[in-house]
């Protein structure tokens, strides 16, 4: 029995990871060109900013 419980836990974690990656892809699209090629960078004051590597647009 324990093996099937562990398999179920692995399956659930795998599904959660897939959903998280999908959510990040939709959240991190460039507002200028719509590209998902976005880099996260640290701002001057320690904040987080984003830069689109496709078009160069930056935002925070």
C-alpha positions as CSV (number, residue, x, y, z in Angstrom):
1,X,0.0,0.0,0.0
2,X,2.6,2.7,0.8
3,X,4.0,2.6,-2.7
4,X,0.7,3.5,-4.2
5,X,0.3,6.4,-1.7
6,X,3.7,7.7,-2.7
7,X,2.9,7.3,-6.4
8,X,-0.3,9.4,-5.8
9,X,1.7,12.1,-4.0
10,X,4.2,12.2,-6.8
11,X,1.4,12.5,-9.4
12,X,-0.2,15.3,-7.5
13,X,3.0,17.2,-7.1
14,X,3.7,16.7,-10.8
15,X,0.3,18.1,-11.8
16,X,0.8,21.1,-9.4
17,X,4.2,21.8,-11.0
18,X,2.7,21.8,-14.5
19,X,0.0,24.2,-13.4
20,X,2.5,26.5,-11.8
21,X,4.7,26.6,-15.0
22,X,1.6,27.3,-17.1
23,X,0.6,30.2,-14.7
24,X,4.1,31.7,-14.9
25,X,4.1,31.5,-18.7
26,X,0.9,33.5,-18.8
27,X,2.0,36.0,-16.2
28,X,5.4,36.7,-17.7
29,X,4.5,37.9,-21.1
30,X,5.9,41.1,-22.4
31,X,3.2,43.8,-22.3
32,X,4.7,45.4,-25.4
33,X,5.2,42.5,-27.8
34,X,3.5,39.6,-26.0
35,X,6.7,37.5,-26.1
36,X,7.3,35.0,-23.3
37,X,11.0,35.5,-23.5
38,X,11.3,37.5,-20.3
39,X,14.2,37.8,-17.9
40,X,13.8,38.8,-14.2
41,X,16.4,41.4,-13.1
42,X,17.1,43.2,-9.8
43,X,16.3,46.9,-9.8
44,X,18.5,49.6,-8.5
45,X,16.6,49.8,-5.2
46,X,16.4,46.1,-4.7
47,X,13.1,45.7,-6.4
48,X,12.4,43.2,-9.2
49,X,12.1,44.3,-12.8
50,X,11.5,42.4,-16.0
51,X,13.1,42.7,-19.4
52,X,11.8,41.2,-22.7
53,X,14.8,39.6,-24.5
54,X,12.8,39.7,-27.7
55,X,12.1,43.4,-28.0
56,X,14.0,45.0,-25.1
57,X,11.0,46.5,-23.3
58,X,11.5,46.7,-19.5
59,X,8.9,47.0,-16.7
60,X,8.5,46.4,-13.0
